[in-house]
Amino acid sequence: MFKFFTQKKWFLWAYLGSAVILTSLWLSVQIDVQINEWFGGFYDMIQKALGTPNAVTMEEYIGGLWSFAKLAAMWIVLGLATSFLTSHFLFRWRSSMVEFYHSVYDKARTIEGASQRVQEDTIRFSRIMEGLGTSLIESVMVLVEYFPLLMGLSVGIPIMWFGDWEYGLVTGALIWAVGGTILMIGLAWILRLVGIEYDLQKREAAYRKVLVIAEDDGTVRPKTLNELFEGVRLIHYKSYLFYLYFNIGRLAYLQINVLVAYIVLAPAIVAGVMTLGVMQQIIRAFGRVEGSLQYLFNSWPTIIELASVYKRLKEFESQIESMTELETE
């Protein structure tokens, strides 16, 4: 799976491509920080305009909107370029995997579900990595940029349960995000979701293989197909039930999550010790830090799918290696 980073043929894409993607993600985060600063000034202007009629001119108001439009345009262009490059990067990664599988397919074709591993799982691997990998890197960069920003904004602001402690906001975000992540990991482990996803794909592969054989082999009977599909049906029903349990906890957490920033800022809001602009900056920065810390939580269903794909591909490659070793003995 990782020959992309070890074969000379792919070095340019693997390393230069990685560097360009990382740089573009970092620039996106920098623009996002500037947008957060814009929120502070713009909402302060709105508060001023609403509090004192004609205190803000139309030119100032339109100028504020135009400032946001320029930042948003840069963010969009950069985001599109990053997405385009990332798609190409990951297709090259997939190509390196597929080329290896093609080179050993004379042996690999006898392995259960070989065609599905080579075609379906490689494309699923690349597509999942496209979203999951970039979001992980971006989450780390957001934490690096927003942690000190949030600490600076919280100076002199009373925080629920933490009072005037300067680390109150980041500590609150950390406790809430890590707590939610532990909750999801615990639920997934108890419900054995990775194993269920793996079993589901394995039974689907067996069913698909017999269907393909049946296209050319008239001896395959409906009973055989029905027996295989019964296994598919049962594992799907099991996954629906277990994901229902998982989503009860996940959705409850996400709904409460909407109010967390307002809860921790309650003393400051009630006391009126900050402007509307500062509140917007804090809430947005808090949300960005919280969202980054919740990376595992928000991505958990996708991580489970990736773990299942990785497990199947790893097993496939191990079987290929075993067959190769037997041939050389």
Secondary structure in CASP SS format (residue, H / E / C, confidence):
PFRMAT SS
TARGET T0000
AUTHOR 0000-0000-0000
METHOD secondary structure of the structure
MODEL  1
M C 1.00
F C 1.00
K H 1.00
F H 1.00
F H 1.00
T C 1.00
Q C 1.00
K H 1.00
K H 1.00
W H 1.00
F H 1.00
L H 1.00
W H 1.00
A H 1.00
Y H 1.00
L H 1.00
G H 1.00
S H 1.00
A H 1.00
V H 1.00
I H 1.00
L H 1.00
T H 1.00
S H 1.00
L H 1.00
W H 1.00
L H 1.00
S H 1.00
V H 1.00
Q H 1.00
I H 1.00
D H 1.00
V H 1.00
Q H 1.00
I H 1.00
N H 1.00
E H 1.00
W H 1.00
F H 1.00
G H 1.00
G H 1.00
F H 1.00
Y H 1.00
D H 1.00
M H 1.00
I H 1.00
Q H 1.00
K H 1.00
A H 1.00
L H 1.00
G H 1.00
T C 1.00
P C 1.00
N C 1.00
A C 1.00
V C 1.00
T C 1.00
M H 1.00
E H 1.00
E H 1.00
Y H 1.00
I H 1.00
G H 1.00
G H 1.00
L H 1.00
W H 1.00
S H 1.00
F H 1.00
A H 1.00
K H 1.00
L H 1.00
A H 1.00
A H 1.00
M H 1.00
W H 1.00
I H 1.00
V H 1.00
L H 1.00
G H 1.00
L H 1.00
A H 1.00
T H 1.00
S H 1.00
F H 1.00
L H 1.00
T H 1.00
S H 1.00
H H 1.00
F H 1.00
L H 1.00
F H 1.00
R H 1.00
W H 1.00
R H 1.00
S H 1.00
S H 1.00
M H 1.00
V H 1.00
E H 1.00
F H 1.00
Y H 1.00
H H 1.00
S H 1.00
V C 1.00
Y H 1.00
D H 1.00
K H 1.00
A H 1.00
R C 1.00
T C 1.00
I C 1.00
E C 1.00
G C 1.00
A H 1.00
S H 1.00
Q H 1.00
R H 1.00
V H 1.00
Q H 1.00
E H 1.00
D H 1.00
T H 1.00
I H 1.00
R H 1.00
F H 1.00
S H 1.00
R H 1.00
I H 1.00
M H 1.00
E H 1.00
G H 1.00
L H 1.00
G H 1.00
T H 1.00
S H 1.00
L H 1.00
I H 1.00
E H 1.00
S H 1.00
V H 1.00
M H 1.00
V H 1.00
L H 1.00
V H 1.00
E H 1.00
Y H 1.00
F H 1.00
P H 1.00
L H 1.00
L H 1.00
M H 1.00
G H 1.00
L H 1.00
S C 1.00
V C 1.00
G C 1.00
I C 1.00
P C 1.00
I E 1.00
M C 1.00
W C 1.00
F C 1.00
G E 1.00
D C 1.00
W C 1.00
E C 1.00
Y C 1.00
G H 1.00
L H 1.00
V H 1.00
T H 1.00
G H 1.00
A H 1.00
L H 1.00
I H 1.00
W H 1.00
A H 1.00
V H 1.00
G H 1.00
G H 1.00
T H 1.00
I H 1.00
L H 1.00
M H 1.00
I H 1.00
G H 1.00
L H 1.00
A H 1.00
W H 1.00
I H 1.00
L H 1.00
R C 1.00
L H 1.00
V H 1.00
G H 1.00
I H 1.00
E H 1.00
Y H 1.00
D H 1.00
L H 1.00
Q H 1.00
K H 1.00
R H 1.00
E H 1.00
A H 1.00
A H 1.00
Y H 1.00
R H 1.00
K H 1.00
V H 1.00
L H 1.00
V H 1.00
I H 1.00
A H 1.00
E H 1.00
D H 1.00
D C 1.00
G C 1.00
T C 1.00
V C 1.00
R C 1.00
P H 1.00
K H 1.00
T H 1.00
L H 1.00
N H 1.00
E H 1.00
L H 1.00
F H 1.00
E H 1.00
G H 1.00
V H 1.00
R H 1.00
L H 1.00
I H 1.00
H H 1.00
Y H 1.00
K H 1.00
S H 1.00
Y H 1.00
L H 1.00
F H 1.00
Y H 1.00
L H 1.00
Y H 1.00
F H 1.00
N H 1.00
I H 1.00
G H 1.00
R H 1.00
L H 1.00
A H 1.00
Y H 1.00
L H 1.00
Q H 1.00
I H 1.00
N H 1.00
V H 1.00
L H 1.00
V H 1.00
A H 1.00
Y H 1.00
I H 1.00
V H 1.00
L C 1.00
A H 1.00
P H 1.00
A H 1.00
I H 1.00
V H 1.00
A H 1.00
G C 1.00
V C 1.00
M C 1.00
T C 1.00
L H 1.00
G H 1.00
V H 1.00
M H 1.00
Q H 1.00
Q H 1.00
I H 1.00
I H 1.00
R H 1.00
A H 1.00
F H 1.00
G H 1.00
R H 1.00
V H 1.00
E H 1.00
G H 1.00
S H 1.00
L H 1.00
Q C 1.00
Y H 1.00
L H 1.00
F H 1.00
N H 1.00
S H 1.00
W H 1.00
P H 1.00
T H 1.00
I H 1.00
I H 1.00
E H 1.00
L H 1.00
A H 1.00
S H 1.00
V H 1.00
Y H 1.00
K H 1.00
R H 1.00
L H 1.00
K H 1.00
E H 1.00
F H 1.00
E H 1.00
S H 1.00
Q H 1.00
I H 1.00
E H 1.00
S H 1.00
M H 1.00
T H 1.00
E H 1.00
L H 1.00
E H 1.00
T H 1.00
E C 1.00
END
